Amino acid sequence: MAKINLLVDTDIFIDYFNSGLFVNILENKVINIYYSVITRKELLSKGGLKASERDAIIFTLKGYREIKLNQRITSKYSAIRNSYPHIEKEDAIIAATAIVRGLPLMTRNYKHFAGIEGLHLVRKGGIK
């Protein structure tokens, strides 16, 4: 069986860490999980994070594939920001990463990403 590749947004990881939601996705051996370097920044920059929580985040992220910024992603980010100025910078970087790498994006924040051309969002029931 072929593996599924998926870019996971920060909110999915937050739910996973806080309440174990999405364990069926994040601990599924059939799915290759990717995340943006921005997700790492967002998770580790949360105010009031205990050292043990920080260590748990770092340990967990080691099990997945981090995508760093490159010229193609930053160029796509600029195009997204120009076309969709209402989108927050971090969301635009994550969207650009998904588009450039050809990965569907799993997020609960559909409204943040709705309408971005070339971006495929994973929702209950499949990719939109």
Rosetta constraint file for C-alpha pairs under 8 A:
AtomPair CA 1 CA 30 HARMONIC 7.93 0.50
AtomPair CA 2 CA 30 HARMONIC 7.50 0.50
AtomPair CA 3 CA 30 HARMONIC 4.98 0.50
AtomPair CA 3 CA 31 HARMONIC 5.49 0.50
AtomPair CA 3 CA 32 HARMONIC 6.59 0.50
AtomPair CA 4 CA 30 HARMONIC 6.28 0.50
AtomPair CA 4 CA 31 HARMONIC 4.63 0.50
AtomPair CA 4 CA 32 HARMONIC 5.91 0.50
AtomPair CA 5 CA 31 HARMONIC 5.84 0.50
AtomPair CA 5 CA 32 HARMONIC 4.74 0.50
AtomPair CA 5 CA 33 HARMONIC 6.25 0.50
AtomPair CA 5 CA 34 HARMONIC 7.40 0.50
AtomPair CA 5 CA 103 HARMONIC 6.42 0.50
AtomPair CA 5 CA 104 HARMONIC 7.58 0.50
AtomPair CA 6 CA 31 HARMONIC 7.01 0.50
AtomPair CA 6 CA 32 HARMONIC 6.21 0.50
AtomPair CA 6 CA 33 HARMONIC 5.27 0.50
AtomPair CA 6 CA 34 HARMONIC 5.94 0.50
AtomPair CA 6 CA 103 HARMONIC 5.61 0.50
AtomPair CA 6 CA 104 HARMONIC 5.51 0.50
AtomPair CA 6 CA 105 HARMONIC 6.23 0.50
AtomPair CA 6 CA 106 HARMONIC 6.95 0.50
AtomPair CA 7 CA 33 HARMONIC 6.06 0.50
AtomPair CA 7 CA 34 HARMONIC 4.59 0.50
AtomPair CA 7 CA 35 HARMONIC 5.36 0.50
AtomPair CA 7 CA 36 HARMONIC 7.68 0.50
AtomPair CA 7 CA 98 HARMONIC 6.41 0.50
AtomPair CA 7 CA 103 HARMONIC 5.87 0.50
AtomPair CA 7 CA 104 HARMONIC 6.05 0.50
AtomPair CA 7 CA 105 HARMONIC 4.82 0.50
AtomPair CA 7 CA 106 HARMONIC 6.18 0.50
AtomPair CA 8 CA 12 HARMONIC 6.58 0.50
AtomPair CA 8 CA 13 HARMONIC 7.54 0.50
AtomPair CA 8 CA 33 HARMONIC 6.75 0.50
AtomPair CA 8 CA 34 HARMONIC 6.17 0.50
AtomPair CA 8 CA 35 HARMONIC 5.41 0.50
AtomPair CA 8 CA 105 HARMONIC 5.84 0.50
AtomPair CA 8 CA 106 HARMONIC 4.94 0.50
AtomPair CA 8 CA 107 HARMONIC 6.58 0.50
AtomPair CA 9 CA 13 HARMONIC 7.07 0.50
AtomPair CA 9 CA 35 HARMONIC 6.83 0.50
AtomPair CA 9 CA 36 HARMONIC 7.86 0.50
AtomPair CA 9 CA 39 HARMONIC 6.78 0.50
AtomPair CA 9 CA 94 HARMONIC 7.36 0.50
AtomPair CA 9 CA 105 HARMONIC 6.85 0.50
AtomPair CA 9 CA 106 HARMONIC 5.98 0.50
AtomPair CA 9 CA 107 HARMONIC 5.22 0.50
AtomPair CA 10 CA 14 HARMONIC 6.29 0.50
AtomPair CA 10 CA 39 HARMONIC 5.06 0.50
AtomPair CA 10 CA 42 HARMONIC 7.10 0.50
AtomPair CA 10 CA 43 HARMONIC 7.08 0.50
AtomPair CA 10 CA 107 HARMONIC 7.76 0.50
AtomPair CA 11 CA 15 HARMONIC 6.28 0.50
AtomPair CA 11 CA 107 HARMONIC 6.59 0.50
AtomPair CA 11 CA 108 HARMONIC 6.73 0.50
AtomPair CA 11 CA 109 HARMONIC 7.61 0.50
AtomPair CA 12 CA 16 HARMONIC 6.21 0.50
AtomPair CA 12 CA 21 HARMONIC 7.90 0.50
AtomPair CA 12 CA 22 HARMONIC 7.04 0.50
AtomPair CA 12 CA 106 HARMONIC 7.52 0.50
AtomPair CA 12 CA 107 HARMONIC 6.18 0.50
AtomPair CA 12 CA 108 HARMONIC 6.97 0.50
AtomPair CA 13 CA 17 HARMONIC 6.11 0.50
AtomPair CA 14 CA 18 HARMONIC 5.99 0.50
AtomPair CA 14 CA 43 HARMONIC 7.52 0.50
AtomPair CA 15 CA 19 HARMONIC 5.71 0.50
AtomPair CA 15 CA 20 HARMONIC 6.53 0.50
AtomPair CA 15 CA 21 HARMONIC 5.53 0.50
AtomPair CA 15 CA 22 HARMONIC 7.42 0.50
AtomPair CA 16 CA 20 HARMONIC 4.31 0.50
AtomPair CA 16 CA 21 HARMONIC 4.67 0.50
AtomPair CA 16 CA 22 HARMONIC 5.84 0.50
AtomPair CA 16 CA 23 HARMONIC 6.56 0.50
AtomPair CA 17 CA 21 HARMONIC 7.92 0.50
AtomPair CA 17 CA 57 HARMONIC 8.00 0.50
AtomPair CA 22 CA 26 HARMONIC 6.15 0.50
AtomPair CA 23 CA 27 HARMONIC 5.49 0.50
AtomPair CA 23 CA 28 HARMONIC 7.72 0.50
AtomPair CA 24 CA 28 HARMONIC 5.82 0.50
AtomPair CA 25 CA 31 HARMONIC 7.19 0.50
AtomPair CA 26 CA 31 HARMONIC 7.76 0.50
AtomPair CA 26 CA 33 HARMONIC 6.96 0.50
AtomPair CA 32 CA 64 HARMONIC 7.41 0.50
AtomPair CA 32 CA 65 HARMONIC 7.81 0.50
AtomPair CA 33 CA 64 HARMONIC 5.47 0.50
AtomPair CA 33 CA 65 HARMONIC 6.26 0.50
AtomPair CA 34 CA 64 HARMONIC 5.88 0.50
AtomPair CA 34 CA 65 HARMONIC 4.60 0.50
AtomPair CA 34 CA 66 HARMONIC 5.78 0.50
AtomPair CA 34 CA 67 HARMONIC 6.89 0.50
AtomPair CA 35 CA 39 HARMONIC 6.37 0.50
AtomPair CA 35 CA 40 HARMONIC 7.84 0.50
AtomPair CA 35 CA 64 HARMONIC 7.37 0.50
AtomPair CA 35 CA 65 HARMONIC 6.32 0.50
AtomPair CA 35 CA 66 HARMONIC 5.09 0.50
AtomPair CA 35 CA 67 HARMONIC 6.05 0.50
AtomPair CA 36 CA 40 HARMONIC 6.97 0.50
AtomPair CA 36 CA 66 HARMONIC 5.75 0.50
AtomPair CA 36 CA 67 HARMONIC 4.90 0.50
AtomPair CA 36 CA 68 HARMONIC 6.42 0.50
AtomPair CA 36 CA 94 HARMONIC 6.15 0.50
AtomPair CA 36 CA 97 HARMONIC 6.94 0.50
AtomPair CA 37 CA 41 HARMONIC 6.44 0.50
AtomPair CA 37 CA 66 HARMONIC 6.10 0.50
AtomPair CA 37 CA 67 HARMONIC 5.82 0.50
AtomPair CA 37 CA 68 HARMONIC 5.29 0.50
AtomPair CA 37 CA 69 HARMONIC 7.20 0.50
AtomPair CA 38 CA 42 HARMONIC 6.09 0.50
AtomPair CA 38 CA 90 HARMONIC 6.56 0.50
AtomPair CA 38 CA 93 HARMONIC 7.45 0.50
AtomPair CA 38 CA 94 HARMONIC 7.11 0.50
AtomPair CA 39 CA 43 HARMONIC 6.05 0.50
AtomPair CA 40 CA 44 HARMONIC 6.09 0.50
AtomPair CA 40 CA 61 HARMONIC 7.90 0.50
AtomPair CA 41 CA 45 HARMONIC 5.87 0.50
AtomPair CA 42 CA 46 HARMONIC 6.60 0.50
AtomPair CA 43 CA 57 HARMONIC 7.47 0.50
AtomPair CA 44 CA 49 HARMONIC 7.59 0.50
AtomPair CA 44 CA 54 HARMONIC 6.36 0.50
AtomPair CA 44 CA 57 HARMONIC 7.50 0.50
AtomPair CA 45 CA 49 HARMONIC 7.84 0.50
AtomPair CA 49 CA 53 HARMONIC 6.22 0.50
AtomPair CA 49 CA 54 HARMONIC 6.44 0.50
AtomPair CA 50 CA 54 HARMONIC 6.22 0.50
AtomPair CA 51 CA 55 HARMONIC 6.12 0.50
AtomPair CA 52 CA 56 HARMONIC 6.14 0.50
AtomPair CA 53 CA 57 HARMONIC 6.20 0.50
AtomPair CA 54 CA 58 HARMONIC 6.27 0.50
AtomPair CA 55 CA 59 HARMONIC 6.02 0.50
AtomPair CA 56 CA 60 HARMONIC 6.01 0.50
AtomPair CA 57 CA 61 HARMONIC 6.08 0.50
AtomPair CA 58 CA 62 HARMONIC 6.35 0.50
AtomPair CA 59 CA 63 HARMONIC 7.35 0.50
AtomPair CA 60 CA 64 HARMONIC 7.61 0.50
AtomPair CA 61 CA 65 HARMONIC 7.72 0.50
AtomPair CA 61 CA 66 HARMONIC 7.87 0.50
AtomPair CA 67 CA 97 HARMONIC 7.64 0.50
AtomPair CA 69 CA 73 HARMONIC 6.00 0.50
AtomPair CA 69 CA 74 HARMONIC 6.66 0.50
AtomPair CA 69 CA 97 HARMONIC 7.86 0.50
AtomPair CA 70 CA 74 HARMONIC 6.17 0.50
AtomPair CA 71 CA 75 HARMONIC 6.02 0.50
AtomPair CA 72 CA 76 HARMONIC 6.21 0.50
AtomPair CA 72 CA 100 HARMONIC 6.85 0.50
AtomPair CA 73 CA 77 HARMONIC 6.00 0.50
AtomPair CA 73 CA 93 HARMONIC 7.35 0.50
AtomPair CA 73 CA 96 HARMONIC 5.58 0.50
AtomPair CA 73 CA 97 HARMONIC 5.58 0.50
AtomPair CA 73 CA 100 HARMONIC 6.13 0.50
AtomPair CA 74 CA 78 HARMONIC 6.23 0.50
AtomPair CA 74 CA 93 HARMONIC 7.37 0.50
AtomPair CA 74 CA 96 HARMONIC 7.49 0.50
AtomPair CA 75 CA 79 HARMONIC 6.42 0.50
AtomPair CA 76 CA 80 HARMONIC 6.15 0.50
AtomPair CA 76 CA 96 HARMONIC 5.33 0.50
AtomPair CA 76 CA 100 HARMONIC 7.35 0.50
AtomPair CA 77 CA 81 HARMONIC 6.16 0.50
AtomPair CA 77 CA 92 HARMONIC 5.74 0.50
AtomPair CA 77 CA 93 HARMONIC 5.37 0.50
AtomPair CA 77 CA 95 HARMONIC 7.66 0.50
AtomPair CA 77 CA 96 HARMONIC 5.12 0.50
AtomPair CA 78 CA 82 HARMONIC 6.18 0.50
AtomPair CA 79 CA 83 HARMONIC 6.14 0.50
AtomPair CA 80 CA 84 HARMONIC 5.62 0.50
AtomPair CA 80 CA 85 HARMONIC 7.64 0.50
AtomPair CA 80 CA 92 HARMONIC 6.29 0.50
AtomPair CA 80 CA 96 HARMONIC 7.26 0.50
AtomPair CA 80 CA 116 HARMONIC 7.62 0.50
AtomPair CA 81 CA 85 HARMONIC 5.00 0.50
AtomPair CA 81 CA 86 HARMONIC 7.89 0.50
AtomPair CA 81 CA 87 HARMONIC 6.90 0.50
AtomPair CA 81 CA 89 HARMONIC 7.50 0.50
AtomPair CA 81 CA 92 HARMONIC 6.58 0.50
AtomPair CA 84 CA 116 HARMONIC 7.66 0.50
AtomPair CA 87 CA 91 HARMONIC 6.48 0.50
AtomPair CA 87 CA 92 HARMONIC 6.17 0.50
AtomPair CA 87 CA 112 HARMONIC 6.52 0.50
AtomPair CA 87 CA 113 HARMONIC 7.56 0.50
AtomPair CA 88 CA 92 HARMONIC 6.17 0.50
AtomPair CA 89 CA 93 HARMONIC 6.30 0.50
AtomPair CA 90 CA 94 HARMONIC 6.31 0.50
AtomPair CA 91 CA 95 HARMONIC 6.04 0.50
AtomPair CA 91 CA 112 HARMONIC 7.17 0.50
AtomPair CA 91 CA 113 HARMONIC 7.36 0.50
AtomPair CA 92 CA 96 HARMONIC 6.00 0.50
AtomPair CA 93 CA 97 HARMONIC 6.09 0.50
AtomPair CA 94 CA 98 HARMONIC 6.32 0.50
AtomPair CA 95 CA 99 HARMONIC 6.23 0.50
AtomPair CA 95 CA 105 HARMONIC 7.64 0.50
AtomPair CA 95 CA 113 HARMONIC 7.25 0.50
AtomPair CA 95 CA 116 HARMONIC 7.98 0.50
AtomPair CA 95 CA 119 HARMONIC 6.73 0.50
AtomPair CA 96 CA 100 HARMONIC 6.00 0.50
AtomPair CA 97 CA 101 HARMONIC 5.98 0.50
AtomPair CA 98 CA 102 HARMONIC 5.77 0.50
AtomPair CA 98 CA 103 HARMONIC 4.81 0.50
AtomPair CA 98 CA 104 HARMONIC 6.27 0.50
AtomPair CA 98 CA 105 HARMONIC 6.20 0.50
AtomPair CA 98 CA 119 HARMONIC 6.89 0.50
AtomPair CA 99 CA 103 HARMONIC 6.42 0.50
AtomPair CA 99 CA 104 HARMONIC 7.90 0.50
AtomPair CA 99 CA 118 HARMONIC 6.19 0.50
AtomPair CA 99 CA 119 HARMONIC 5.61 0.50
AtomPair CA 99 CA 120 HARMONIC 7.95 0.50
AtomPair CA 103 CA 120 HARMONIC 7.57 0.50
AtomPair CA 104 CA 119 HARMONIC 7.05 0.50
AtomPair CA 104 CA 120 HARMONIC 4.87 0.50
AtomPair CA 104 CA 121 HARMONIC 5.59 0.50
AtomPair CA 104 CA 122 HARMONIC 6.23 0.50
AtomPair CA 104 CA 127 HARMONIC 7.26 0.50
AtomPair CA 105 CA 119 HARMONIC 7.54 0.50
AtomPair CA 105 CA 120 HARMONIC 6.18 0.50
AtomPair CA 105 CA 121 HARMONIC 4.86 0.50
AtomPair CA 105 CA 122 HARMONIC 5.75 0.50
AtomPair CA 106 CA 121 HARMONIC 5.93 0.50
AtomPair CA 106 CA 122 HARMONIC 4.74 0.50
AtomPair CA 106 CA 123 HARMONIC 7.05 0.50
AtomPair CA 107 CA 121 HARMONIC 7.25 0.50
AtomPair CA 107 CA 122 HARMONIC 6.98 0.50
AtomPair CA 107 CA 123 HARMONIC 7.76 0.50
AtomPair CA 109 CA 113 HARMONIC 7.07 0.50
AtomPair CA 110 CA 114 HARMONIC 5.72 0.50
AtomPair CA 110 CA 121 HARMONIC 7.53 0.50
AtomPair CA 120 CA 127 HARMONIC 6.27 0.50
AtomPair CA 120 CA 128 HARMONIC 5.67 0.50
AtomPair CA 121 CA 127 HARMONIC 5.54 0.50
AtomPair CA 121 CA 128 HARMONIC 5.25 0.50
AtomPair CA 122 CA 126 HARMONIC 5.80 0.50
AtomPair CA 122 CA 127 HARMONIC 4.39 0.50
AtomPair CA 122 CA 128 HARMONIC 6.23 0.50
AtomPair CA 123 CA 127 HARMONIC 5.90 0.50
AtomPair CA 123 CA 128 HARMONIC 6.84 0.50
